[in-house]
Amino acid sequence: MSFNIQSLYEWYRRTLRHPKYRWWIILGTLVYLLSPIDISPDFLPIVGQVDDIALLTLLVAELSQIVVDYFKSRQSENSVPSSTAAGDTSHRGESTVEVEATSLE
């Protein structure tokens, strides 16, 4: 079994996006960041903070993407379907645009 950073990254992203395990991953990440036990110890000048910064960056990026996806899905749920018949403007704020098309043959 070989260790691959890419597979670890994909596992983290998949598990974080799963609603059942999301809070466990967030809690585990925060515990790791606050814990003195790290892959590279924090008392080393630059190397010690690299794993913490990488993990924090990944957590913030994934959580922001989850929030963006959530608001996009809420917006699409609240939008009125635009499949109204031509000329029917019974929905407020909705209008019909008529376009004439010609063939280029």
GUPA-892614 format. One line per 2 residues: number of its first residue (from 0); for each residue x, y, z of C-alpha. Coordinates in nm, 4 decimals, decimal comma, padded with zeros to 6 digits. Each point is the difference from the previous one (the first is absolute). Example, Ala and Ser with C-alpha at 12.3 -4.5 7.8 and 13.67 -1.06 7.14 Angstrom:
# residues 2
0> 01,2300 -00,4500 00,7800 ~ 00,1370 00,3440 -00,0660
This chain:
# residues 105
0> 00,0000 00,0000 00,0000 ~ 00,1581 00,3263 -00,1115
2> -00,0639 00,3366 00,1618 ~ -00,1230 00,2646 -00,2401
4> -00,0678 00,3639 00,0955 ~ -00,2580 00,0318 -00,2796
6> -00,2048 -00,2935 00,1322 ~ 00,0132 00,1446 00,3532
8> -00,1169 00,3360 -00,1373 ~ -00,2882 -00,1602 -00,1914
10> -00,1047 -00,2030 00,3062 ~ -00,0027 00,3174 00,2129
12> -00,2108 00,1882 -00,2556 ~ -00,2480 -00,2865 -00,0493
14> -00,0420 -00,0548 00,3731 ~ -00,0366 00,3713 00,0711
16> -00,2734 00,0302 -00,2626 ~ -00,1915 -00,2941 00,1500
18> -00,2574 00,1518 00,2411 ~ 00,0223 -00,2926 00,2410
20> 00,3747 00,0384 00,0596 ~ 00,0499 00,3747 -00,0617
22> 00,0024 00,1094 00,3645 ~ 00,2330 -00,2846 00,0984
24> 00,2524 00,1071 -00,2628 ~ -00,0250 00,3662 00,1040
26> 00,0426 -00,0934 00,3671 ~ 00,2921 -00,2338 -00,0795
28> 00,1698 00,2674 -00,2073 ~ -00,0336 00,2589 00,2756
30> 00,1316 -00,2451 00,2607 ~ 00,2976 -00,0775 -00,2243
32> 00,0723 00,3700 -00,0501 ~ -00,0111 00,0698 00,3746
34> 00,1809 -00,3176 00,1036 ~ 00,3742 00,0043 00,0694
36> 00,0254 -00,3415 -00,1719 ~ 00,0476 00,0617 -00,3737
38> 00,1550 -00,1622 -00,3039 ~ 00,2650 00,2694 00,0176
40> 00,0388 00,1498 00,3508 ~ -00,0913 00,3658 00,0369
42> 00,3198 00,0931 00,1838 ~ 00,1940 -00,0336 -00,3281
44> 00,0124 00,3525 -00,1489 ~ -00,1636 -00,0290 -00,3443
46> -00,0464 -00,3707 -00,0589 ~ -00,2138 -00,0323 00,3125
48> -00,2674 00,2336 -00,1269 ~ -00,0191 -00,1322 -00,3575
50> -00,2336 -00,2924 00,0777 ~ -00,2226 00,2190 00,2186
52> -00,0276 00,2712 -00,2647 ~ -00,0685 -00,2538 -00,2755
54> -00,2734 -00,1712 00,2011 ~ -00,1571 00,3295 00,1062
56> 00,0028 00,1233 -00,3606 ~ -00,1642 -00,3204 -00,1195
58> -00,2660 00,0198 00,2716 ~ -00,0860 00,3631 -00,0738
60> -00,0086 -00,0587 -00,3773 ~ -00,2271 -00,3026 00,0267
62> -00,2337 00,1600 00,2527 ~ -00,0323 00,3124 -00,2137
64> -00,0842 -00,2166 -00,3020 ~ -00,2635 -00,1854 00,2033
66> -00,1539 00,3333 00,1058 ~ -00,0020 00,1270 -00,3602
68> -00,1649 -00,3229 -00,1224 ~ -00,2578 00,0253 00,2784
70> -00,0979 00,3549 -00,0923 ~ -00,0135 -00,0877 -00,3712
72> -00,2348 -00,2897 00,0729 ~ -00,2189 00,2210 00,2206
74> -00,0131 00,2623 -00,2727 ~ -00,0980 -00,2551 -00,2652
76> -00,2695 -00,1441 00,2304 ~ -00,1504 00,3456 00,0539
78> 00,0056 00,1052 -00,3653 ~ -00,3217 -00,0204 -00,2000
80> 00,0109 -00,2429 -00,2943 ~ 00,0251 00,1875 -00,3290
82> -00,2099 -00,2515 -00,1937 ~ -00,2999 00,2293 -00,0369
84> -00,1921 00,0180 -00,3229 ~ 00,0765 00,2773 -00,2497
86> -00,1756 00,3195 00,0971 ~ -00,0862 -00,1255 00,3493
88> 00,1364 00,2552 00,2455 ~ -00,2000 -00,1074 00,3044
90> 00,3192 -00,0417 00,2067 ~ 00,1283 00,3254 00,1460
92> 00,3253 00,1278 -00,1471 ~ -00,0021 -00,2548 -00,2794
94> -00,0210 00,1029 -00,3647 ~ 00,0037 -00,1792 -00,3323
96> 00,2559 00,0763 -00,2658 ~ -00,0955 -00,0827 -00,3572
98> 00,2830 -00,0731 -00,2449 ~ -00,0171 -00,0480 -00,3749
100> 00,2394 -00,2606 -00,1329 ~ 00,1170 -00,0287 -00,3596
102> 00,1786 -00,2864 -00,1669 ~ 00,3553 00,0489 -00,1312
104> -00,0408 -00,2475 -00,2878
